[in-house]
């Protein structure tokens, strides 16, 4: 691959910075941050764009069972070289994070004493007592890790709970199959000096078979914030029971539309002499297995999130071979990978090897999701702010032209015509003010109705979900089973409520609300244009109204309809933190209430009480009412643009000219000179806007 996905993203970031530099050169935006108290400040500065680009993190989580080729895939996808050692057993399943560093180095975090005690307890379990393949893999991993820890001898205790920085060459000691520290390594952060990894985290997540609960929780946190989650399957046994356990346990932790499924080593069935399968057959088989697994578990959440997944066959090894220097590719043994692939696919060049690897199909799918997740925050918002700043300069120029043309017109008028113009401006002021007040009333009514309907809809969703959770604890939690037997089902229902139902409902409410706002605003602008044409016949009302409407529409598109202020006073745009804070605080604690508490009936009653509190205490009204801030913002903008910045300055201009009748000829000459300058500025701005627009389209 001539350019990997991360190089492409970095290229887009650099293009955005070049565009921002051009905006600074043109005076559209300041180079440094401006004070929040500065009313003349633009919405963004070059410094803020740089901070956003440098601080924003793209996170890609990779999940999959052992020997599915994750290490080879990551070597190809991230490094284009043989950097990571191949994992061979569950003991190598430390949580690994690959990111940028000025020098090659690694930082390993070891288990704490308590976590190691938990590990030993897990290892002491008998395989006969485990209930499913996921538990079995956890117990086996714990047994293996505890066994391998013997090589650390007396140093084991002193290492627990510490971190260790080491050279890149010793990575295998922490994640390799026979590594000295692999048995106690909780996580490894891998720093690699490639610019394309700036602002990037690639997370190799072992949470599906992790015997340590705390590390499993950390894996869940990574998956929640991941921009893309990629599950890697092995084509030789795609979507077996372990894969099902992984996807049903982990995919719930992901947000909407973030899951990709890769089928690695597709060349194995493809080149099978006895039962060859083409790529479509491999895809169809996996899709059918996913469909059947979803049907068997009756999990509506997973059915929804996986129904549109298109598995992507690929060969990570072929992709890696296509990138390695040829000096690293051994071709002496007929069984070597290069020879095997050239024979099996009839290819002879690295370019053909890359094409047959199908890695670019997966890369394109990752890019699509990355830009979907990051596009608005990382690129669209700064770009819109820059364009808005340019439009502001254009509006200021148009305003200056309007005032100068008006001044020249008034200075050339007889007194009786000046009085008529003054009267028309007074009428325009009065009628526009009335229209603005009506717009405020219309927006208030529409948004209050939206709040009422939204509140009912969201509360109904929560009540229905709580009803399902109560059915789970009454119908599925038998007296002979622990709370852990129903915890996964309660987890699944809660995740479905948070990541799917509530989010989707708010997305629909938001879309509906913006349509209502747009309709009210459009009606107002139609009436405003008619009024301006009637009372300011020589004014270019159509372009003025169109420009103003576009400005307000751009700001509406760039902002969220609802905002949420957390307990810390920070404001987050959107709904994730609002729902997560409530549901996390009100419900996840219930999982700790159950256990060995008196009788089974007492346990059920305590959990049911928490579920009832979720339903009773859920109140989305403050969150929904934040939409009313948009109404205030729109009215304030309309008032400023039409009255404060257009009509009133024209009225003041007439009064000022009428009060100073002397030197009208001198003033007329000066006004015409200023008009000539502003007309030249208009041409310059038009050229600047065209250049910035072209640069924007290339991003």
ROTI-437841 format. One record per residue (C-alpha): x, y, z. Coordinates in steps of 0.25 Angstrom, whole numbers, padded with zeros to 4 digits, m for minus. Last residue first. Example, Ala and Ser with C-alpha at 12.3 -4.5 7.8 and 13.67 -1.06 7.14 Angstrom:
2
0055	m0004	0029 $
0049	m0018	0031 $
***
This chain:
699
m0040	0070	0007 $
m0040	0075	m0007 $
m0053	0082	m0006 $
m0048	0091	0005 $
m0036	0095	m0003 $
m0046	0099	m0015 $
m0054	0107	m0005 $
m0042	0114	0001 $
m0038	0118	m0013 $
m0052	0123	m0017 $
m0054	0130	m0004 $
m0041	0138	m0006 $
m0045	0142	m0020 $
m0058	0147	m0015 $
m0052	0154	m0004 $
m0042	0161	m0014 $
m0054	0165	m0023 $
m0062	0171	m0011 $
m0050	0178	m0006 $
m0049	0185	m0019 $
m0063	0189	m0017 $
m0060	0194	m0003 $
m0049	0203	m0008 $
m0058	0209	m0019 $
m0069	0211	m0009 $
m0059	0219	0000 $
m0056	0228	m0011 $
m0071	0230	m0014 $
m0073	0233	0001 $
m0062	0243	0001 $
m0067	0251	m0011 $
m0081	0251	m0005 $
m0075	0257	0008 $
m0069	0268	0001 $
m0082	0271	m0007 $
m0090	0271	0006 $
m0081	0281	0013 $
m0092	0286	0022 $
m0105	0279	0024 $
m0100	0273	0037 $
m0113	0269	0045 $
m0120	0263	0033 $
m0107	0254	0030 $
m0107	0249	0044 $
m0122	0246	0045 $
m0121	0239	0031 $
m0109	0231	0036 $
m0116	0227	0049 $
m0128	0221	0042 $
m0119	0213	0033 $
m0111	0208	0045 $
m0125	0204	0051 $
m0129	0196	0039 $
m0117	0188	0036 $
m0108	0184	0048 $
m0117	0185	0060 $
m0131	0182	0053 $
m0128	0171	0042 $
m0115	0165	0046 $
m0116	0167	0061 $
m0131	0163	0063 $
m0129	0151	0054 $
m0116	0147	0062 $
m0123	0148	0076 $
m0136	0141	0071 $
m0127	0129	0066 $
m0119	0128	0079 $
m0132	0129	0088 $
m0138	0118	0080 $
m0126	0110	0080 $
m0126	0111	0095 $
m0139	0105	0095 $
m0133	0092	0091 $
m0127	0091	0105 $
m0141	0087	0109 $
m0139	0073	0104 $
m0127	0070	0114 $
m0135	0077	0126 $
m0147	0069	0122 $
m0140	0055	0121 $
m0146	0050	0134 $
m0142	0036	0139 $
m0145	0035	0153 $
m0157	0026	0153 $
m0152	0016	0143 $
m0138	0015	0148 $
m0144	0014	0162 $
m0153	0002	0158 $
m0140	m0005	0153 $
m0133	m0003	0166 $
m0145	m0008	0174 $
m0145	m0020	0165 $
m0131	m0023	0168 $
m0134	m0022	0183 $
m0147	m0031	0182 $
m0140	m0042	0174 $
m0129	m0043	0185 $
m0139	m0043	0196 $
m0146	m0054	0189 $
m0133	m0062	0187 $
m0132	m0062	0202 $
m0121	m0054	0211 $
m0112	m0047	0202 $
m0101	m0056	0196 $
m0100	m0048	0183 $
m0108	m0037	0178 $
m0106	m0022	0181 $
m0093	m0021	0173 $
m0101	m0023	0160 $
m0110	m0012	0164 $
m0099	m0002	0163 $
m0100	m0002	0148 $
m0114	0004	0150 $
m0115	0019	0155 $
m0101	0024	0153 $
m0098	0017	0140 $
m0112	0020	0135 $
m0112	0034	0138 $
m0097	0037	0134 $
m0098	0029	0121 $
m0111	0036	0117 $
m0106	0050	0119 $
m0092	0046	0114 $
m0097	0041	0101 $
m0107	0051	0097 $
m0101	0062	0089 $
m0092	0073	0091 $
m0084	0072	0104 $
m0084	0084	0114 $
m0074	0083	0126 $
m0080	0088	0139 $
m0075	0076	0147 $
m0088	0071	0149 $
m0090	0069	0134 $
m0097	0080	0125 $
m0104	0074	0114 $
m0107	0080	0100 $
m0119	0078	0091 $
m0121	0083	0076 $
m0106	0081	0073 $
m0098	0091	0066 $
m0091	0092	0053 $
m0104	0090	0045 $
m0111	0101	0053 $
m0099	0110	0050 $
m0099	0107	0035 $
m0114	0110	0035 $
m0112	0123	0042 $
m0102	0128	0032 $
m0110	0122	0020 $
m0122	0130	0024 $
m0114	0143	0025 $
m0108	0141	0012 $
m0121	0138	0005 $
m0128	0150	0012 $
m0117	0160	0008 $
m0117	0154	m0007 $
m0132	0156	m0008 $
m0132	0169	m0001 $
m0123	0176	m0011 $
m0127	0190	m0006 $
m0133	0200	m0016 $
m0148	0197	m0012 $
m0145	0198	0003 $
m0159	0198	0009 $
m0166	0188	0000 $
m0154	0180	m0004 $
m0150	0179	0011 $
m0164	0175	0015 $
m0165	0164	0005 $
m0151	0159	0009 $
m0155	0158	0023 $
m0168	0150	0020 $
m0160	0140	0013 $
m0149	0140	0024 $
m0160	0137	0034 $
m0166	0125	0027 $
m0152	0119	0025 $
m0149	0121	0040 $
m0162	0114	0044 $
m0159	0103	0035 $
m0145	0101	0039 $
m0148	0101	0053 $
m0159	0090	0051 $
m0149	0082	0042 $
m0138	0083	0053 $
m0148	0078	0063 $
m0151	0065	0055 $
m0137	0062	0053 $
m0134	0064	0067 $
m0146	0055	0071 $
m0141	0044	0062 $
m0127	0045	0067 $
m0132	0045	0081 $
m0140	0032	0078 $
m0128	0025	0072 $
m0119	0029	0084 $
m0130	0024	0094 $
m0132	0011	0087 $
m0118	0007	0082 $
m0106	0010	0091 $
m0114	0012	0104 $
m0126	0003	0104 $
m0118	m0008	0096 $
m0107	m0007	0107 $
m0117	m0008	0118 $
m0124	m0020	0111 $
m0110	m0027	0109 $
m0105	m0025	0123 $
m0118	m0030	0129 $
m0117	m0043	0120 $
m0102	m0044	0124 $
m0106	m0042	0139 $
m0116	m0053	0139 $
m0107	m0065	0143 $
m0098	m0056	0150 $
m0109	m0054	0161 $
m0106	m0068	0165 $
m0115	m0080	0161 $
m0123	m0090	0169 $
m0134	m0081	0172 $
m0137	m0078	0158 $
m0134	m0065	0151 $
m0140	m0066	0137 $
m0155	m0062	0139 $
m0154	m0053	0150 $
m0141	m0046	0148 $
m0143	m0046	0133 $
m0157	m0041	0133 $
m0152	m0029	0142 $
m0142	m0026	0132 $
m0152	m0026	0121 $
m0161	m0017	0129 $
m0149	m0007	0131 $
m0148	m0007	0116 $
m0162	m0003	0114 $
m0161	0008	0124 $
m0149	0013	0118 $
m0155	0014	0104 $
m0168	0020	0110 $
m0160	0031	0117 $
m0152	0034	0104 $
m0166	0035	0096 $
m0173	0043	0107 $
m0161	0053	0109 $
m0160	0055	0094 $
m0174	0058	0092 $
m0174	0069	0103 $
m0160	0074	0098 $
m0165	0075	0084 $
m0177	0082	0088 $
m0169	0092	0096 $
m0160	0093	0083 $
m0171	0096	0074 $
m0178	0107	0083 $
m0165	0114	0086 $
m0161	0114	0071 $
m0175	0120	0068 $
m0174	0131	0079 $
m0160	0135	0075 $
m0164	0136	0060 $
m0176	0145	0064 $
m0166	0154	0072 $
m0157	0155	0059 $
m0169	0158	0051 $
m0173	0169	0060 $
m0159	0175	0060 $
m0159	0174	0045 $
m0172	0182	0044 $
m0167	0193	0053 $
m0153	0194	0047 $
m0159	0194	0033 $
m0169	0205	0037 $
m0158	0213	0042 $
m0149	0211	0030 $
m0161	0215	0021 $
m0162	0228	0029 $
m0148	0231	0028 $
m0148	0229	0013 $
m0160	0238	0011 $
m0153	0249	0019 $
m0141	0248	0010 $
m0150	0249	m0002 $
m0155	0262	0003 $
m0141	0267	0006 $
m0136	0266	m0008 $
m0127	0254	m0010 $
m0112	0253	m0014 $
m0107	0252	0000 $
m0117	0241	0003 $
m0113	0232	m0009 $
m0098	0234	m0006 $
m0100	0230	0008 $
m0109	0218	0004 $
m0098	0213	m0005 $
m0088	0215	0006 $
m0097	0208	0016 $
m0100	0196	0007 $
m0085	0195	0002 $
m0081	0195	0017 $
m0091	0184	0020 $
m0087	0176	0008 $
m0072	0177	0013 $
m0076	0173	0027 $
m0085	0161	0021 $
m0073	0156	0013 $
m0064	0157	0025 $
m0074	0149	0032 $
m0075	0139	0021 $
m0060	0137	0022 $
m0062	0134	0037 $
m0073	0125	0034 $
m0064	0117	0024 $
m0054	0116	0035 $
m0064	0111	0045 $
m0070	0101	0035 $
m0056	0096	0033 $
m0053	0095	0048 $
m0066	0087	0050 $
m0065	0078	0037 $
m0051	0073	0040 $
m0049	0067	0053 $
m0063	0068	0060 $
m0072	0065	0047 $
m0063	0055	0040 $
m0058	0047	0052 $
m0069	0036	0053 $
m0073	0036	0038 $
m0059	0039	0034 $
m0054	0027	0042 $
m0066	0018	0038 $
m0062	0020	0023 $
m0048	0019	0026 $
m0049	0006	0032 $
m0058	0000	0020 $
m0047	0005	0011 $
m0036	m0002	0019 $
m0044	m0015	0019 $
m0045	m0015	0003 $
m0031	m0010	0003 $
m0026	m0023	0010 $
m0032	m0031	m0002 $
m0019	m0039	m0001 $
m0020	m0042	m0016 $
m0018	m0027	m0020 $
m0006	m0026	m0010 $
0001	m0039	m0016 $
m0002	m0033	m0030 $
0006	m0021	m0026 $
0017	m0030	m0020 $
0019	m0037	m0033 $
0018	m0051	m0038 $
0004	m0056	m0037 $
m0003	m0069	m0041 $
m0012	m0069	m0029 $
m0007	m0082	m0022 $
0007	m0083	m0028 $
0010	m0068	m0025 $
0004	m0070	m0011 $
0011	m0083	m0007 $
0024	m0077	m0012 $
0023	m0064	m0004 $
0018	m0072	0008 $
0030	m0081	0008 $
0027	m0096	0005 $
0035	m0096	m0007 $
0047	m0093	0002 $
0057	m0083	m0004 $
0047	m0071	m0005 $
0050	m0063	0007 $
0044	m0049	0008 $
0052	m0039	0016 $
0061	m0035	0004 $
0049	m0032	m0004 $
0046	m0021	0005 $
0032	m0023	0012 $
0020	m0017	0007 $
0013	m0028	m0002 $
0018	m0038	0008 $
0010	m0031	0019 $
m0003	m0031	0010 $
m0001	m0046	0007 $
0000	m0049	0021 $
m0012	m0041	0025 $
m0020	m0049	0015 $
m0034	m0044	0013 $
m0049	m0047	0013 $
m0058	m0036	0017 $
m0071	m0039	0025 $
m0082	m0029	0021 $
m0090	m0025	0034 $
m0104	m0020	0031 $
m0111	m0030	0041 $
m0100	m0029	0052 $
m0105	m0016	0060 $
m0119	m0020	0059 $
m0118	m0035	0062 $
m0109	m0031	0073 $
m0119	m0023	0080 $
m0130	m0032	0077 $
m0123	m0043	0084 $
m0132	m0056	0082 $
m0119	m0064	0085 $
m0122	m0075	0074 $
m0126	m0064	0064 $
m0114	m0056	0066 $
m0105	m0069	0064 $
m0113	m0073	0052 $
m0111	m0059	0045 $
m0096	m0059	0049 $
m0094	m0073	0043 $
m0102	m0068	0030 $
m0093	m0056	0029 $
m0080	m0065	0031 $
m0085	m0075	0020 $
m0088	m0064	0010 $
m0075	m0057	0012 $
m0067	m0070	0009 $
m0076	m0073	m0003 $
m0074	m0059	m0008 $
m0059	m0060	m0007 $
m0058	m0073	m0015 $
m0058	m0087	m0008 $
m0049	m0099	m0012 $
m0053	m0113	m0007 $
m0042	m0123	m0011 $
m0030	m0114	m0015 $
m0033	m0103	m0005 $
m0028	m0090	m0010 $
m0040	m0082	m0007 $
m0042	m0089	0006 $
m0028	m0085	0011 $
m0026	m0072	0003 $
m0037	m0066	0012 $
m0026	m0065	0023 $
m0034	m0054	0030 $
m0049	m0052	0030 $
m0051	m0038	0035 $
m0063	m0033	0042 $
m0066	m0018	0044 $
m0073	m0012	0055 $
m0075	0003	0058 $
m0089	0005	0053 $
m0096	0009	0066 $
m0086	0009	0078 $
m0078	m0003	0083 $
m0080	m0010	0097 $
m0090	m0019	0091 $
m0080	m0024	0082 $
m0072	m0030	0093 $
m0080	m0042	0099 $
m0088	m0046	0087 $
m0076	m0044	0078 $
m0066	m0052	0087 $
m0075	m0063	0090 $
m0079	m0065	0076 $
m0065	m0065	0072 $
m0062	m0076	0082 $
m0073	m0084	0077 $
m0068	m0084	0063 $
m0070	m0072	0054 $
m0060	m0075	0043 $
m0052	m0088	0044 $
m0042	m0088	0034 $
m0045	m0074	0030 $
m0040	m0069	0044 $
m0049	m0057	0048 $
m0044	m0043	0052 $
m0054	m0034	0059 $
m0051	m0019	0056 $
m0057	m0008	0065 $
m0056	0006	0059 $
m0057	0019	0066 $
m0054	0013	0079 $
m0059	0020	0092 $
m0068	0008	0096 $
m0058	m0002	0092 $
m0047	0004	0100 $
m0055	0005	0112 $
m0059	m0010	0110 $
m0045	m0014	0110 $
m0042	m0006	0123 $
m0053	m0015	0129 $
m0047	m0027	0124 $
m0034	m0023	0131 $
m0041	m0021	0144 $
m0048	m0034	0143 $
m0035	m0042	0141 $
m0037	m0056	0134 $
m0038	m0049	0121 $
m0044	m0058	0110 $
m0052	m0048	0102 $
m0044	m0036	0107 $
m0032	m0038	0099 $
m0032	m0025	0092 $
m0022	m0020	0082 $
m0024	m0005	0082 $
m0019	0004	0071 $
m0018	0018	0077 $
m0016	0029	0067 $
m0013	0044	0070 $
0000	0044	0064 $
0002	0030	0057 $
0004	0036	0043 $
0016	0042	0048 $
0023	0029	0051 $
0032	0028	0063 $
0026	0016	0070 $
0021	0016	0085 $
0016	0002	0089 $
0007	0003	0102 $
0007	m0011	0108 $
m0004	m0016	0117 $
m0006	m0026	0129 $
0007	m0033	0128 $
0008	m0043	0139 $
0010	m0056	0131 $
0016	m0049	0119 $
0028	m0045	0127 $
0039	m0055	0122 $
0033	m0056	0108 $
0031	m0070	0103 $
0018	m0067	0094 $
0022	m0052	0092 $
0015	m0041	0098 $
0024	m0036	0109 $
0037	m0042	0106 $
0034	m0040	0092 $
0035	m0025	0093 $
0049	m0026	0097 $
0055	m0019	0084 $
0046	m0007	0087 $
0054	m0004	0099 $
0047	m0004	0113 $
0039	0004	0122 $
0033	m0004	0134 $
0021	m0002	0142 $
0018	m0007	0156 $
0007	m0013	0163 $
0013	m0027	0164 $
0028	m0027	0161 $
0033	m0029	0175 $
0024	m0041	0177 $
0029	m0048	0164 $
0044	m0046	0167 $
0045	m0058	0176 $
0043	m0067	0163 $
0040	m0060	0150 $
0040	m0074	0143 $
0029	m0079	0152 $
0020	m0069	0145 $
0018	m0079	0133 $
0009	m0087	0142 $
0000	m0076	0147 $
m0001	m0071	0132 $
m0005	m0085	0127 $
m0015	m0087	0138 $
m0021	m0073	0136 $
m0023	m0075	0121 $
m0029	m0089	0123 $
m0039	m0083	0133 $
m0043	m0072	0124 $
m0044	m0081	0111 $
m0054	m0090	0119 $
m0062	m0078	0123 $
m0063	m0074	0109 $
m0066	m0088	0105 $
m0078	m0089	0114 $
m0082	m0093	0128 $
m0069	m0096	0135 $
m0070	m0106	0147 $
m0062	m0117	0140 $
m0051	m0108	0136 $
m0047	m0108	0151 $
m0044	m0094	0157 $
m0030	m0092	0163 $
m0026	m0083	0151 $
m0037	m0074	0154 $
m0032	m0072	0169 $
m0018	m0070	0164 $
m0023	m0059	0155 $
m0031	m0052	0166 $
m0018	m0053	0174 $
m0011	m0046	0163 $
m0021	m0036	0162 $
m0020	m0033	0177 $
m0005	m0032	0176 $
m0006	m0022	0164 $
m0004	m0028	0150 $
0008	m0022	0142 $
0008	m0009	0133 $
0018	m0010	0122 $
0023	0003	0115 $
0030	0001	0101 $
0040	0009	0093 $
0043	0014	0079 $
0046	0028	0080 $
0037	0041	0078 $
0025	0033	0081 $
0012	0030	0074 $
0002	0020	0078 $
0000	0004	0079 $
m0008	0000	0091 $
m0007	m0015	0095 $
m0016	m0022	0105 $
m0009	m0034	0109 $
m0013	m0047	0102 $
0000	m0054	0101 $
m0005	m0064	0111 $
m0016	m0068	0102 $
m0006	m0076	0093 $
0001	m0073	0080 $
0003	m0059	0078 $
0012	m0054	0066 $
0022	m0044	0070 $
0019	m0030	0066 $
0028	m0022	0057 $
0029	m0030	0044 $
0027	m0018	0034 $
0016	m0010	0028 $
0014	m0004	0042 $
m0001	m0001	0044 $
m0009	m0010	0035 $
0002	m0020	0031 $
0008	m0022	0045 $
m0006	m0021	0051 $
m0011	m0032	0042 $
0000	m0041	0045 $
m0002	m0039	0060 $
m0017	m0042	0058 $
m0015	m0055	0050 $
m0027	m0063	0055 $
m0017	m0071	0064 $
m0024	m0066	0077 $
m0038	m0061	0077 $
m0043	m0048	0071 $
m0043	m0033	0075 $
m0037	m0020	0069 $
m0041	m0007	0074 $
m0038	0006	0066 $
m0037	0019	0074 $
m0034	0032	0067 $
m0030	0042	0077 $
m0033	0057	0076 $
m0022	0065	0084 $
m0013	0069	0072 $
m0024	0072	0062 $
m0032	0080	0073 $
m0020	0087	0078 $
m0016	0092	0064 $
m0030	0096	0061 $
m0030	0104	0074 $
m0017	0111	0070 $
m0023	0115	0057 $
m0034	0122	0064 $
m0049	0119	0064 $
m0062	0125	0066 $
m0057	0139	0063 $
m0055	0149	0074 $
m0061	0163	0073 $
m0068	0161	0086 $
m0055	0159	0093 $
m0059	0153	0107 $
m0055	0139	0103 $
m0041	0145	0100 $
m0035	0141	0087 $
m0027	0129	0083 $
m0015	0132	0074 $
m0014	0132	0059 $
m0027	0140	0057 $
m0037	0136	0047 $
m0042	0142	0034 $
m0029	0151	0033 $
m0026	0146	0019 $
m0013	0141	0024 $
m0020	0134	0036 $
m0030	0128	0026 $
m0018	0123	0018 $
m0012	0117	0031 $
m0026	0110	0033 $
m0025	0104	0019 $
m0011	0099	0021 $
m0016	0093	0035 $
m0027	0086	0028 $
m0018	0080	0018 $
m0009	0075	0029 $
m0020	0068	0036 $
m0024	0062	0022 $
m0010	0057	0020 $
m0010	0051	0035 $
m0023	0044	0031 $
m0017	0038	0018 $
m0004	0034	0026 $
m0013	0027	0036 $
m0021	0020	0025 $
m0008	0014	0018 $
m0001	0021	0006 $
0006	0013	m0004 $
0000	0000	0000 $
***
